[in-house]
Structures are given as structure tokens and as C-alpha cells.
Amino acid sequence: MWLRQVHQFFRLNVTEHTISKADELAWSLGLRGYDSVHLASAILWQDMLREPITMLTFDQQLSRASVQMGLSILPEPTNQ
């Protein structure tokens, strides 16, 4: 289960570059402010690592936007 992987979660500092990317995402994907910051952080981190990362979110809009931007997500969406 994904909860056992909590030790693999990371916190990232928010920079001006992160905010700029978040602004772009908020407008282009219709995200709320903090959701766009979370997604921008994940995208920038993935770009920096050059490895796939997984976004953890229970918000359906952020989940859809994350998939649209090429990220894996947890928990995986259900077909409802």
C-alpha cells in the first residue's frame, strides 16, 4: 500500500520559478492557487531528477491535471 512509502515523500522549497510555473498552470488548467503550486513543484522536481515521480492527491481536479501533465498519481483513480 502507498501509505507505507511515506518515508519517500519530500518537501520542496517554493521559489520564484515555482510560482511562475504555478501561475502558468493555474491559468492553462483552471487550477486553484495552492493546487497549481503543488503541480508546478512536482513537474519541476521531475524535470530536475529526470526520473518519473508520483503525485499524491485526493483532489480530482488536481489528479486530472497531474495526469494531463504526464505525472503518475496516487491513489489511482477509480472508474465511477
C-alpha positions in Angstrom: 0.0 0.0 0.0 1.2 3.5 -0.8 1.0 4.7 2.8 4.0 2.5 3.6 6.1 4.7 1.3 5.6 7.9 3.4 9.3 8.0 4.1 9.8 8.6 0.4 7.8 11.8 0.4 9.7 15.1 0.1 9.1 18.7 0.8 10.3 21.3 -1.7 11.1 24.9 -1.3 8.9 27.3 -3.2 10.9 29.6 -5.4 10.1 32.4 -7.9 10.5 29.8 -10.7 7.9 27.6 -9.0 5.5 30.4 -8.6 5.9 31.4 -12.3 5.2 27.8 -13.4 2.2 27.7 -11.0 0.8 30.8 -12.5 1.0 29.4 -15.9 -0.6 26.1 -14.8 -3.4 27.9 -12.9 -4.4 29.8 -16.0 -4.0 27.0 -18.5 -5.6 24.2 -16.5 -8.0 26.2 -14.4 -6.4 25.2 -11.1 -6.7 26.8 -7.7 -3.6 28.6 -6.4 -2.2 26.0 -4.0 -3.1 23.2 -6.4 -1.1 24.9 -9.1 1.9 25.3 -6.7 1.8 21.6 -5.9 1.6 20.6 -9.5 4.4 23.1 -10.5 6.6 21.7 -7.8 6.1 18.1 -8.9 6.7 19.0 -12.6 9.9 21.0 -11.8 11.2 18.3 -9.5 10.5 15.6 -12.1 12.4 17.7 -14.7 15.3 18.2 -12.3 15.5 14.5 -11.4 15.0 13.3 -14.9 13.0 10.4 -13.4 9.3 9.8 -13.1 7.7 10.9 -9.8 4.3 10.2 -8.4 1.9 13.0 -7.3 -0.2 12.2 -4.2 -3.6 13.9 -4.2 -7.1 13.2 -3.3 -8.4 16.2 -5.3 -10.0 15.1 -8.5 -9.2 18.3 -10.5 -5.5 18.2 -9.4 -5.4 14.5 -10.2 -6.7 15.0 -13.7 -4.3 18.0 -14.3 -1.4 15.9 -13.0 -2.1 13.1 -15.4 -2.6 15.6 -18.2 0.9 16.9 -17.4 2.4 13.4 -17.6 2.7 12.6 -13.9 1.7 9.3 -12.2 -0.8 9.8 -9.4 -1.8 8.1 -6.2 -4.3 7.0 -5.2 -5.1 5.7 -8.6 -8.4 7.0 -9.9 -11.5 4.7 -9.7 -14.0 4.4 -12.6 -17.1 5.9 -11.0 
